[in-house]
Structures are given as C-alpha cells and as structure tokens.
C-alpha cells in the first residue's frame, strides 16, 4: 500500500463515519463562539478581561482574584471565578452585563466559521432541528444570527448565559439538557458540535455524541486531553457539510 493509497483510505473511512453519524442525527446542538463564528474577531477578548478586572479594581474588589486570575485573557474565566465565589451579588450582575455589552458589540464584527452557514442551512433543509448551547449571552447570539439571516434556523432554541444561573455554564450540562427537553430530543439521536474541552465534558454528561471543531492544534490537544478521540475532531467543517449534503433523511 502506497502512502497515497493509505491516505485515500483514511479519507474514505472518515467520510463514511461522518455519513453514519449524520444519518442517525436528528437534533444538533451547536456551541457558538468557535463552531459558528469567531466572536471576538477584531474585538480581543483579552481587552474585555482586562476591563473586567479594572471594574473590580475601581470598586476595590480586585483582592477577590488571585494574581494569575487578574491577568487572565479570558473574560468568561474572570466572570466564572467571581460567580463561584460571590453568587448572586450585585457586582456579579454588573460584570455579566458588562461582558454582555461587549459581546453584543463583538457580534457585529464577528467572523463566520468557514462552511458553517451552508452547513446550518443544509441540515435544516434535510429535516434536522438545531439549537445553540453556549456560555455567551443569548442576546449576542441572536444579534449575530439575525445579521447572517440564520436566526430562523435555531429560534427559539438559543440557550445562553444569564447572571442568575452562572453555575449552569458549561462544562455543566444544563444548557444541553434544556435544549434536549425543549425539542423533545433523545440524546442518542442528537449531536453536540463544540470547540473546547468544556463542550466535550458537557456533552458526555448529557449523554450526547460529540464532534469537535478545532481551529488550532492547541484546541485539538485540549479536546484530546478531555478524552475526545482524534477521529471525532475536525479541523474544518467542510467534510461535515459534504456528509450532510449526501445524507438521505426520511
């Protein structure tokens, strides 16, 4: 067997496996930032994280974070850390609203993930039902989807972050479970598409098959570290789009 033949066999096998996965999937749960778009394209998340820390500093509350947390580039990490230590506080509500404001601004400049728009439209056309399950604000998700004329593909099944339920952020499976209940979906007939280890962990807890989208080697390594098999991690959504286009749904 030549290297070229071996590579062709691998591609064919991967296509067959994706085809089988698509054939048994009736409900698709998408994470938002990553599989759908690069939300913070042109609006660096690290700037938002620094602004959140500054709000704590301005109110004399920066001592609530460790030195490492003060310099975290992840605004969701800052918010989640504060939520775990001070649930239900007025300052938590303020920080969540601050992040939502920035996400709404970022949604207007977000960069769509390659192949995802036709993937969404095709999957709906062949009869699948779709939902968004995300740690981002549902308002920011809706803003982006309306701009892309994709809102009707998901509405009303958009499940995102609220200040009152920060403890339900992924890797907690609650947003996935809510989507499944609302759609009347069996976990085994569903599929979660995400780009992080927390997405994979939430899908596992909800009993939903998981397909990882990795835009970088680092993302792929994180998912593999969370137990996602290499065959279930895609560097592009194009093969999945091809599989959905080829699917024959009843």
N, C-alpha and C positions, 0 to 999 in steps of 0.2 A: 504494500500500500504506500503510495507516494504521499508526501506531506500535503499536496494539493487535494488528493482524494480524501485523506483524513479530515481536512478542513471542511470539505464539502459535506462529508457525512455528519460532522458536528452541526453544521448549519441546518441540514435537513432534519436532524434529530431535534434540534431546538425549535424549529418551525412546527414539527409535529406535536411536540409537547405544548407549545403555545396554543396550537389549534385545539388540542384536547381540553386545555384549561378554559379557553373561550367558550367551547361548546357546552361546558357544564356551568358556566357563569350566567346568572340572570340578574344579579344585583352587583353594582360596582361602587365601592367606597373609595373616593379619591382624597388623599391629603391635598392641601392647596399649594403652599409655598414649596416649590420643587417640581412635583409632577405636573402641575397646571401652569405655573409661571415662576419666574424669579421675581418675587415680590419687591425685594429691595434693590433691584437694578436701578442705579442712579440715585439711590437714597440709602446710603450704607447703614446697615443695622447697627454697626458699632457706634455710629454717631448717636443713634437713638438710645443705646445702652448708656453712653456717657451722659446724655441729657437726663436720663432717669436717675443716675447716681447724683447728678448735680441737684436735682429736685430734693433728694434726701439730704444732701449737704446743706442746701439753703434752709431746710427746716430743722437742721441739727440732728438728723436721724441717720447719718452715714455710719455711725458706730454700730448700726444693726447689721452691717455687711462685713465680711472678712476682707482682708487686703486683696485676695485673689478675686473675690466677687466684685469688688469695687472696679476692677479693671477688666471685667468680662466683656467680650464684644457681642454677647448675646442678650438682647433686651428681654426675651422670654425667660432666660435664665435668671436675670435680676428680678423680674416680676414673680416668678415661681418661688424663688428663695424667700422673698419678702412675704408672699402669701402663706408659705408653710409656717413662718414664724409669727405672723400677725394676721391671721384670717379674720375677715370681716371688718378690718379697720378702715377708717376714713382715708388714711394715706394710701392704703392698697387700692381703694376705689379711684383715687386721684391718679395713681401710677397706671392703672389699667386704662383709664380714659386717655391719659397722655399717650400710651402706646397705640391705642385705637386711632387717635388723631393722626399719628404718623403713618399707620398702616393705610388709612384712607388716602393720605397724600401719596404714599408709595404706589397704591393700586392704580393710580392714574398714569404711572410711568413704568409699571411692571412689564417685564419681557416674557412673552409666551414661550413655554417649552416647545421645542420643535416637535411637530407631528401631533400635538395633543388636541388641537382644535378639531381636525378631521377625525381623530380617534373618538372624541366625545360624540360628535355628530353622527358618525357611522354606528357607534354602539347603540345610541338611541334609536337610530333608523332600523336596526335589526331586532329591536324589542327589549333591550336591557333597560333597567331602571338605575339611575345614578344618584349618588349623594356625595356631599363634601363633608369630611370629618377632619377638623383642623384645630390647632391651638391658636390660630389667628382669629381676629374679630370677624364674625359673620357679616357685619356691615361692610368690611373691606372686601370680603369675598364677593358679596353681591354687587358691589361697585365695579369690581373688575369684570365679573361675568356679564353684566349689562353692557359694558363697553365693548366686549367681544361678541355680543349677541349670542351668549351661551346660557343666559340665566334660565330660560325655559327648559333647558336640558336637565337642570338639577332641582329647580324650585318645586316644592317648598323644602326640600331635604338638604338644608345647609346648616350644619351643626358646628358652632364655633365657641370661642372663649367668652365667658362672662365673669365680671368681678365677683359675683355671688357664688360661683362654682369653680373657683380656681383649682380646687382639689380634684376636679374631674379632667384636667388636662392630660393628654397622652404623656406617658405610657398607660395611664388608666384607660380601661376600655369603654367607659360610659358613653362617649360620643358615638362610638361604633355601635354599641348596643341600642342606643336611641334610634339611630338610623335604621337598624335592622327591624326594631319593633314597629317603627312608623311605616315602613314599607312592607311589613309582613314577610320579611325575608328570612329564609333558613340560612344559617351561617355557611353550611356546606355548598349552597348554591350561590354564594357571594364571593367577592374578591376585593381585597384591600390593596391599593396601589400607593406606596409611600416611599420616602427617600431617607428615612432615618431609623436608627435602632429603636427609638420610642414608638414609631409606627409599627415596626415588626413585633415589638413586645405587646402592644395593644391588640393587634390582630390575633396574636397567639392566645391572649387571654379571652378574646371574644369568640374563639374557635373559627376564625375566618382565614381562608388561604391568603397568603401574602405574596405580592410581587414587588420587588424593589426596583426603584429607578435611581441610578447612581450617575450623577453628573460629574463625578470626580473619583479618583482612586481612593481618596480619603473616605468619601461617603460609602463606597463599596466595602472598604475594610471595616467601617463601623457596623454595617449591617451584618457582615460575616461574623463579626465579634458578638453580635446579638443572636447568632445561630441561624441566620438565613443562608441556605445553600447557594453556592455560586451560580447554579443553573437558574435560580429564581431572582437573579439580579440582572437588570438590563441597563446598558449604557446609553441606549436610545429607545424611544417608544415606537420607532418605525416598524420593527418586526411584530410588535403587538398590533399595530394598525393593520399590517398585512394579514394577520391572523383573523382579526375581526372582519375585514373585508371578505375573507374567504369563507367565513362561517356560514353555516346553514342552520338557521334557527326555526323552530316550529312555529 
